[in-house]
Amino acid sequence: MRVLLLGSGDPFANLAAERFLFESCDPNQEMLLLYVNRPCVVIGRSQNPFLEADLRVLRRYGMPLVRRYTGGGTVYHDPGNLNYTFIQPRRGYDKVQNSRRIIESLAKLGISAEVTERNDLVAGGKKFSGSAYRLTKEKALHHGTLLISSDLSLLSSALKPSFPGIEGKGVASVRSPVLCLNQVVPELRVEHVIHTLVQSFNRGVWEEIPPEAELYRNSRHRMEEFSSWEWIFGRTPRFAFDLLFEDRSIRLDVVKGRIVSSSFFGQKVDQLWNLEGPSTD
């Protein structure tokens, strides 16, 4: 299996590079990508960012909100979290087997873990890894996270709704107690896990991809797409919520990230406002 260590810390650049490799690689190629992002919150393709993340906390800490092109729930990334991606032929692809191979590698570091029915990885009953997937006729992609030494306090603060009482469509995350692997093995670092995975999957051989590499240049168009307002907020499923004002409420209806109508004290007013960030219209 070819193992690539992506050198950028930009979550948009890494997501774009991953997508580019998945779309352009030989259908018979097997790859494992490993990368670490700067602090950010990553939501699934069909999720509502206002329900999944506290955008005020993200602004305070300068953390970007990222929307994946795969499904699944919301996750927190920082330098204490390792991201992994399997790109494989569709024939013979087995997501549970992939997870078991990760667990077998972690066992070499003294970590006893198991795979749940949702294909999460847990240790001592607490989750340290979640996965998401994308399948085509010929290829399969399985990517996930490994919480190793992340800031769980910031994770908890960031993964809260921006507005209470949101009503609408969208895939909600399944909340689970989490832990970092350095709570199981003190002094464990991301570098230790990287070297163990590389040894397990490719006998210690990997390719380092620096930020200025051709891969990142070739996937720049995807990076621009994934970092755009239209992708991050414009794909938000329709929802509504109430803002309380003294003893009355203001109800806002939001479609594709824009407020399309408001009800002020029972009086409906049609509007078109962006709920978050600038529009390119």
Disulfide bonds with the S-S distance in Angstrom:
none
